[in-house]
Amino acid sequence: MPPKKFPILEFDPAPKAIIEPGEYIKPLDVPQHCVITFFREVLEKLHAAGKAKIITTHRWADADRHLYEFEFQGQRLAAIHPGVGAALACGILEEVIARGCRKFIVCGGCGVLDREIAVGHLIVPTAAVRDEGTSYHYLSPSREVQADPVAVSAIEKTLSAQKIPYHRSKTWTTDAPYRETPAKVQQRRAEGCATVEMEAAGFFAVAQFRGVTLGQILYGGDDVSGEAEWDQRAWHQQFDVRERLFWLAAEACLQL
């Protein structure tokens, strides 16, 4: 493979890597449907109440990550917290795919590039600007990666049925939350991004590479629009929003 000017552009389409998840991770009797959530407190609450069981544990250097199973609307679902950042989160996604899950809805929070998007307002990403590194190891270089339209449709049907307002938008996936400069924010807004987060582009790329279905729902968090000083807006404390969003994700996942 001839070298490129920048290593991140040296995409290798070879389907098999030196460490292939499907060869060393044992498949289990797991649900096909899986909610990937950044809301650890929701999973811990379900487990403490005896409503979710731990199927297996994925051990990484930073923490153990439990794969849970629970029942919803008479069907089996799995759920896991993937860790923050595309590199880690996509590694966990790879392992859960190897376990046997095939249909995913991700739910999490995000920064907003438009301060008019209220805290807790829902956003459905239709594409992600690839300003991170992980996606470039799964798909050839491009500016954006599209969300799975089947998953986007399932999310929209769920939100519409519940009469929950939401916003369709591109999202900006970055590896560097402390390098969201005013110029970059303006550029991403001009590209049609309403949100910024750290995983969507990677998730969409892994899903395409592995041939699984995945979509994402975000809720509006801190204000990084640059229209005023950064405002955290206490977004991590929106516990009711987070729990409600988890169940909406579960409902959308079962439509896949």
PyMOL commands that set and color helices and strands:
alter all, ss='L'
color gray80, all
select helices_A, chain A and resi 7-9+21-24+40-48+86-99+134-137+149-161+177-179+182-191+200-210+235-237+239-253
alter helices_A, ss='H'
color red, helices_A
select strands_A, chain A and resi 33-37+52-59+64-72+75-80+103-112+122-131+144-146+166-174+193-197+213-223
alter strands_A, ss='S'
color yellow, strands_A
deselect
rebuild
show_as cartoon
